[in-house]
Amino acid sequence: MKILNIIGSPRKKGTSARIAQSFVETSQENGASVKSYYLNGINYRGCQGCEACHSKLDKCVLKDDLEEVLDAMREADIIVFSSPVYYGDTTGQFKSFLDRTWSHVEVNYENENPYTSRLPEGKKAVLILSQGDVEEKHLDIVERFQFFMNLYGLELHVIRATGLITGAANADVTAYEEEANMLANQLTQELVS
Ligand SMILES: Cc1cc2nc3c(=O)[nH]c(=O)nc-3n(C[C@H](O)[C@H](O)[C@H](O)COP(=O)(O)O)c2cc1C
């Protein structure tokens, strides 16, 4: 059982990263192996829109640190995506990563449904979002993310931590960590049964 933990906050010990950490630690206790990538600490460019991934190759043509992360997506059983909300969306670091996952989609505009996933079937995704605002705000992020996870054929689960003002790195996120632990138990159980 392989877990890929993609950390989109620049705050390594911030709220979203800590909730993701709870998920991975519980998964490890249940026998999973974990690879974590802190996007703010690696070097990569955003998608160049060259479409080489759809005309020449079946993967992204760019050679940088994200190549390993994109490869790890193929291997993982559960992909944990975490990010704070910045200006009504995920962080720039996370968005630049997400654009590059376009290379995981096969595109044929002659088909009624032009998009098929290049990722092996049966994977699960967990999106962990942290925000300063109330629960009713920023639901559109989840809606957009769901659309893209559908393209990849990933079963999406979401944890939203709300009302966490900026700078509150030590904010109490116990309730969300517990939610993450419960979800980790559920998903890892499903994978082994
Ligand atoms: C540049 C910046 C932009 C932000 N924009 C929003 C926003 O649009 N909506 C919101 O609810 N919170 C916003 N926040 C607050 C963060 O989303 C919030 O503090 C979050 O819990 C931080 O997550 P982290 O601890 O995982 O880094 C912003 C914070 C920063 C630094």
The ligand as an SDF file (V2000), in Angstrom:
LIG
                    3D

 31 33  0  0  0  0  0  0  0  0999 V2000
   -1.4630   35.0170    0.7620 C   0  0  0  0  0  0  0  0  0  0  0  0
   -2.6060   34.4470    1.5620 C   0  0  0  0  0  0  0  0  0  0  0  0
   -3.8690   34.4420    1.0100 C   0  0  0  0  0  0  0  0  0  0  0  0
   -4.9440   33.9060    1.7360 C   0  0  0  0  0  0  0  0  0  0  0  0
   -6.1740   33.9040    1.1560 N   0  0  0  0  0  0  0  0  0  0  0  0
   -7.2180   33.3570    1.8180 C   0  0  0  0  0  0  0  0  0  0  0  0
   -8.5080   33.3140    1.2050 C   0  0  0  0  0  0  0  0  0  0  0  0
   -8.7130   33.7400    0.0760 O   0  0  0  0  0  0  0  0  0  0  0  0
   -9.5170   32.7610    1.9260 N   0  0  0  0  0  0  0  0  0  0  0  0
   -9.3340   32.2480    3.1910 C   0  0  0  0  0  0  0  0  0  0  0  0
  -10.2960   31.7380    3.7530 O   0  0  0  0  0  0  0  0  0  0  0  0
   -8.1220   32.2760    3.7810 N   0  0  0  0  0  0  0  0  0  0  0  0
   -7.0590   32.8100    3.1270 C   0  0  0  0  0  0  0  0  0  0  0  0
   -5.8180   32.8230    3.7080 N   0  0  0  0  0  0  0  0  0  0  0  0
   -5.6400   32.1940    5.0460 C   0  0  0  0  0  0  0  0  0  0  0  0
   -5.1050   30.7740    4.9630 C   0  0  0  0  0  0  0  0  0  0  0  0
   -5.8190   30.0000    4.0040 O   0  0  0  0  0  0  0  0  0  0  0  0
   -5.2290   30.0690    6.3060 C   0  0  0  0  0  0  0  0  0  0  0  0
   -4.5360   30.7790    7.3190 O   0  0  0  0  0  0  0  0  0  0  0  0
   -4.7800   28.6300    6.2690 C   0  0  0  0  0  0  0  0  0  0  0  0
   -5.2550   27.9880    7.4250 O   0  0  0  0  0  0  0  0  0  0  0  0
   -3.2480   28.4630    6.2460 C   0  0  0  0  0  0  0  0  0  0  0  0
   -2.9620   27.1050    6.0310 O   0  0  0  0  0  0  0  0  0  0  0  0
   -1.5440   26.4350    6.4230 P   0  0  0  0  0  0  0  0  0  0  0  0
   -1.4100   26.5790    7.9190 O   0  0  0  0  0  0  0  0  0  0  0  0
   -1.6930   25.0090    6.0070 O   0  0  0  0  0  0  0  0  0  0  0  0
   -0.4680   27.1430    5.6640 O   0  0  0  0  0  0  0  0  0  0  0  0
   -4.7300   33.3670    3.0320 C   0  0  0  0  0  0  0  0  0  0  0  0
   -3.4400   33.3900    3.5850 C   0  0  0  0  0  0  0  0  0  0  0  0
   -2.3810   33.9370    2.8630 C   0  0  0  0  0  0  0  0  0  0  0  0
   -1.0010   33.9370    3.4790 C   0  0  0  0  0  0  0  0  0  0  0  0
  1  2  1  0
  2  3  1  0
  2 30  2  0
  3  4  2  0
  4  5  1  0
  4 28  1  0
  5  6  2  0
  6  7  1  0
  6 13  1  0
  7  8  2  0
  7  9  1  0
  9 10  1  0
 10 11  2  0
 10 12  1  0
 12 13  2  0
 13 14  1  0
 14 15  1  0
 14 28  1  0
 15 16  1  0
 16 17  1  0
 16 18  1  0
 18 19  1  0
 18 20  1  0
 20 21  1  0
 20 22  1  0
 22 23  1  0
 23 24  1  0
 24 25  2  0
 24 26  1  0
 24 27  1  0
 28 29  2  0
 29 30  1  0
 30 31  1  0
M  END
$$$$
